[in-house]
Amino acid sequence: MSGHVSQTAAPSHSDHSASPWGGGTSPYKVSYGKMMMWFFLISDAFTFSGLLTAYGFMRHKYADIWPTAGDVFTHFPMYDGHIELAYVAFMTFVLIASSVTMVLAVEAGHRMKKKSVQFWMVLTILGGAIFVGSQAWEWYHFIHGTEHGAYLLEDGVTVMRHKIDPETHVLEKDVFLVPVNREGSLTEFSGFREVSGNEAAVMKSTATHIKGATLKHNEYGIPLFADFFFFITGFHGFHVFSGVCINFIIFLMVVEGKFEKTGHYEMVEKVGLYWHFVDLVWVFVFTFFYLL
């Protein structure tokens, strides 16, 4: 009696590749490179969300004495006047425009148009570089402050600053604003009171004259405003600078024809995801920090 031994055939390579986790395919038709980029961007979004949430809590707590961005960021290159947030608006426009050029670069990559990819990536890099340079210019003026400065009182915390007419934006040299503590509290405030004449002279005699903003003092008001400004805009600026560097590296790879050889421009698409994320984050920073 001859025995019949049944054998189970070993799964072929094609069987493995048919499984989503067999190593031969990408889940949801998305490459692993793009999926990892999405994971990174989501984690980074949580970081920025935490920073903006903390900013919101602190601004709400000190709402009565919090500086108004429109009164702080009034500078514009080659213009000696008061224009609220004009240069910040220009920076925002440039960054959003660079996001459009990045879309066009990705679209050109889908059509395998090497020259078009190069052209749109150059404009994207240029827009990012202008934004980073503008951010540095804004930091410079914020750190160096105004011509008149302010006065840090004896307690080393309270800032007595010049009053600025809200309609004419003219600084009143002999009138100052001092935060008023809520009754029974050293950390809560109910707004400002005007100080002038002999009272102002006495307070100035024991105060330290300061200009601009650092992590320790802030000519424009509460130091927390400067702390959040430096950290949030600096963290975002680092992302933009990194994006400019990465875009430049990818641009060189495009020029060398690397993606023509591989038959796709997926790397341009992946760096495009990062660039759009950086632009989107700035929209939230611009809205929450500057406009509200």
Order of alpha helices (4+ residues) and beta strands (2+ residues): alpha-alpha-alpha-alpha-alpha-beta-beta-beta-beta-alpha-beta-alpha-alpha-alpha
